[in-house]
Amino acid sequence: MRSWLGILLIIGILPAQESKPKTPPPPKQQQEQEPPEEDESFKPREYGFNPLKAQTDINIGNQYFKKHNYRAAFSRFEEATKWNPKLAEAYLRLGEAAEKLKDKAAAKQAYQKYIELAPESKEAEQLKKTWGGKT
């Protein structure tokens, strides 16, 4: 057995044991600490025109609406209006979700915006009668 160890040490496969005790590395100099990174979720979201994100939010909001999760649906429809402020469907669906949440003021505001964006639609005619939209 000793001969194999000797051969392995000679050819360098098995490293020889060091006789010196290892000393700890010198302490690092005090560096200026950077402030901790901010959590991205606390930063205010910046919105720009993005019709794809708006449509995605409407689609997800519709799924929430079908599952009777009106608060989540309302939130998604509201996001859609921020990504595309000219998307009439988002305001219509926002108004419907607000109605389910019994928030008449938000529903009226959303429906009035819908009527402003799509005055010739059949929904707009009914909403004008019910909610007193702008004409």
N, C-alpha and C positions, 0 to 999 in steps of 0.2 A: 504494500500500500504506500509505503514511503517513497518508493521509486516513482510511482505515478504522480505524487504531489510534487516531487522534485522536477519531473519532466514538465508538468504544467506550469510551474513557476519559471522555469528556464525559457520556455517558448512564449510566455506572456499571457497564457489563457487565464491563469489564476493569479490575481495580483498579490504581491507580498504584503504582509501586514506592516503598517507603519509603527515605528517604535516611539515616535513623538506623540504626546497627547494633543488632541485638537484644541485650539484656542478659539474662543468665540470671536466672531468678526467685530471690528471696532464699531462703537455705536454710531448710528447715522446722525449727521448734523441736523439740528432742528430746521425743518423746512417750513416755509409758510404754508399753512393748510388752506386748501381751496374750500370755498363754501360747498356744502353738500348740494348735489344736483337737485333741481326742483322737480317735483312730480308734474309730469306733463298734464295730468288730468285736472290740475288746479289752474292752469293757464286758461284764459278766456279763448274760446274757439274763434278763429277768424273765418268769416264766410266770404266766399266769392261766388260768382256765377258758375254753377256746376250742375247742369241739367241731369247728368247721370246719377249723381248722389241724391238729387231731389227725387228722381223717379225711384231709386232704390229705397229711400225713406218712405215713399208712398206705398210701395209694395210691402215693405215690412209692417208699416202701420196698418195696412189692410188685413194682414195676417193677425195682428194683435186685435183688431176690431172684431174679426170673425170669432176670436176666442173670448170675446167680452172683456178684454183687458183694455178698457177705454183710456186709462191714464197713459199707458205705454203708447197706444195708438195716437193719442193727442200729441204726445211728445215727438213722435216720428213725423207727424203731419206738420207740426210747427217747424221742425228741422228742415223739412222739404221747402217750406216757404222762405227760409233763410238762404237756402242754396239757389232757389229760383223764385224770386219774388213775383214773377209774372205767370206762374203756373196756377191757373184757375182751379184745377182739380184738387190741389193741395189745400186751398182755402175751403172748398166745398167739404172735403173730408174732415178738415179741422173743425168746421162748424158742426158736423154730425157727431164727432167725438165729444165736443164741448156740450152739446145737447144731452148726450148720454151721461155726462158727468154733472148735469144740472147746473152748468155755468152759462146762464142765459146771456150775460154780457159778452163773454168770449165768443159764443155762438153767433150772436148778432154781428159782432165786429167781423168775424170770419166770413159770414154770409154776405155782408155788405161789400167786402173786398171781392168776393167771388162775383157778385152782380156787376161790380165795376169792371172786372176783367172779362166776363163772358155775358154781356147784357142780353144777347139774343138766344141764349140757351133755354131749353124748356124748363130746366131747374130754376133758372133765374126768374122766370115769370112767376113760378109758384112761391119762390122765396120773397119776391117783392110783395106779394099779397100777405104772406105770413109774418115776415120780419120787417117790412117797410123799408126796402132797399132804396138806394139813391137812384133817381131817374134822370 
